[in-house]
Amino acid sequence: SQTIHQWPATLVQPVGSPLSLECTVEGTSNPNLYWYRQAAGRGLQLLFYSVGIGQISSEVPQNLSASRPQDRQFILSSKKLLLSDSGFYLCAWSADRGLYEQYFGPGTRLTVT
Amino acid sequence: TQLLEQSPQFLSIQEGENLTVYCNSSSVFSSLQWYRQEPGEGPVLLVTVVTGGEVKKLKRLTFQFGDARKDSSLHITAAQTGDTGLYLCAGERGGSNYKLTFGKGTLLTVNP
């Protein structure tokens, strides 16, 4: 069976500090990978998605970047955090064919102080 | 422009009541999914509907896809406190490059 991991679970960082959130998937190959941000327990904002190693599509211009160094690893980064980067970050995967149903990780709660 | 409108945004009911939440769009979707999310956790996929008019049941939950594949509903019978959570619908449009369009969700609270 497939499993998706995210870490850390919670993070408190000062403004201007760097960020690295990691997501890994087990039990599948060549997944599509996604980073979302969720504000105040409401809808999901798609930040980045990737259909293969080194292939990143950005949905929203922002202070963040994403990388996919390995098939089942997806990293969300920032060089300098802003207060507005606070939120709940979710990683998800879907199969590379079929209905593209997405399966989410447990999320990272980021607070920028 | 929000492509998927969910209503109501908030719903608070007593245990044992029935409820329906809606997901509407002016766009046609190839498939539509419903997720439930509990506080502090990631959304969990409940069901995917693909065919216009399709009805799927998951215990006390009944999901329906509109005939024109532009809307969907989720009906819960005899709600329980464990049904509390944020219900999100998400649709896939043809040519969407593997992306889903998410609604903003319905926050359901079932009181004991």
Interface residues (C-beta under 8 A of the other chain):
Chain A: N32 G41 R42 G43 L44 L46 Y49 V51 S57 L90 A92 S94 D96 L99 Y100 E101 Q102 Y103 F104 G105 P106 G107 R109
Chain B: S31 Q33 Y35 Q37 P39 G40 E41 G42 P43 V44 L45 T48 V50 L86 L88 A90 E92 N97 Y98 K99 L100 F102 G103 K104 G105 L107
